[in-house]
Amino acid sequence: MSCLGRFAVRLMPADNQKHAERAAVTQTANPSHFIGCDVGKSSIVVFDSRDGRTRTIPNHPDDLAGLAERLDDTCLAICEATGGHEAALLSALIHIGRAVHRADARKVKAFIRSFGTLGKTDAIDARALARYGQERHAQLIRWQAPDHERDRLQALVLTRRDFVDQRIACKNRLSAPGAEAVRRYLERQLACLETEIANIEADTQALVSAHQGLHAATRTVSSQIGIGFLTAVSLLALMPELGTLNRRQAAALAGLAPHPRQSGATDAYRRTKGGRPEVKKVLFMAALTAAKRDPKMRAFYERLIANGKKPIVAITAVMRKLVIICNAMLRPTAAAA
């Protein structure tokens, strides 16, 4: 164990190709009943729209496998992302070939509030999840088992990000007034963090080099000026959907889509919101570099500034353009060309 102690990362377990193919078949079916699953650390409250019954089962692989076996291929299960506690449920459903959607908790909460529901219990949430699936199943993306190597890459990227944040905090404390009393402790912690970050970067390089698909995707993304190796692998880990989206979806998923704020005669300043904030952090430094070193990006940035845009707005536009370009480069048709 390192000087930083045990660092746990929760990831979705990967399934084999046979089960992934079965899941792909079930996701295209038109479901006739819906299973709402309110996931907790130790138990899951399940509501079945077919019989209107609510029951609680342990959040344990064996019990969840039994639940999946009792379901048929006409159902759609809906759960929320719950800090990784939903992993065993997703794995059990995919393993048996049942369709499941992992819902955005914010959307589900807004859906519940739209009915004027003020109460909050696990049973209420499970019923609401089933109704959410029943009303919106045609637009809900079915969850797919992630690639094992992508999971490993995501674990490395997220852990490195946490260690970098700790390194910044440690350096700030070292430079703060009154740090002399604890300087030796902070310096040892900083040295440990530097070592672990270097180890993670070496492991990331080895993983990408050993995986043909990741290696090719990293090389493709890093061909864009402003995007280096670490930025490329971070994008691939944090946005595994790259290459399967249209330009608007890519911008929205990265949290870089400007949303209108218009009402009556008022047309307020558009702001970016939502999406994945960690992707925006990765793209910010890349956009600064691209705006300086890439002739096309620099011309784009300077044109926006000349038109009266604020520098941060112009940089955000460069970030949006970068993620759209990366998405386009990773499309199968682009890769084949």
C-alpha positions, 0 to 999 in steps of 0.5 A: 500500500502506498503512503496515500493509503488504499484508494477505492474506485468504483467501476462498472464490471465488464461483461463478455461479448455474448451478454453484450450482444443479448443486451443490444437485442433487448434494448430495441424491443418495445417494453410493456412493463417497467421496473423502478429500482431505488438503489441503496448501499445495502438494499434496493426497493423495486416497483413493478408496474405490471402488478403494482407491487413494491418489494425490497431486496438486498443489494447483493449479486446473488439476490440481484441475479434472482431478480433478473432471472424473474424478469422477461425481455418485455420489461425495462428497468430504470435506476439512478446513478447512486455513487456506484452502488447500482453497479451490481444491479446493472451487471445482473440485468445486462448479464441476463440480457435485460434492458436497463436505463441509468437515469440522471437523478436531476431529471428524475427529481424534476419529473417527480416534482412535476406531479406535486409530490412533496414526500420522499421515500424509497417506495415513492422513488421506485414508483416514480422511476417506473413511471418515468420509464413508462412515459419516456422509454422511447427517448431513453438510452439503454445502458451498455456494459462498458469496455474493461480497458476503458474502465481501467483508463477511467480509474487511472484518470480520475485518481490522477485528477484527485491526486493533482487536486491534493498536490495543488492544495498541498502547495498552497498550504506550503506557501501560506503564512504560518506553514513552517510548523508543518513544513516537513509533513507537507513536503513529505506528502507533496513528494509522495503525491509527485511519485504517485502521479508519475506512477499513474501516468506511467501506468496510463501510458502502458495501458494505452500502448497495450490496447490497440483501440485506445492507442489509435483513438489517443493518437487521433485525438492528440493530433489536434493542436492543443491536445496532448497525451494526458488531455486525450486520454482524459477525454476518452475516459470521461467521454467514452461516447465520443465518436457516436454523437452529433455535434450538438450532443457532444457539446451538451454532454461536455457542458459547453452548449449555450442555453437560451434564456428568453422570455417575452421581450427579454433575451438574456445572455446565454450561458453554458450549464449542465453536462460533465464539469470534469470535461470542461476542466480538461478542455480549458487548458487545451483551448488556451493552447489551441487559441495560441498555437493553432492558426485556425483556432487563433483566427476563430478566437480573435474574430470572436474578440473583435466582435465584442465577445468576452475572453472567457466566452471566446475560450468557451467557444474554442472548447466547444469547437475542440470537443466537436472536432474530437467527436468528428475525428473518432466517428467510424466513417472518419476513422475508415477514411 
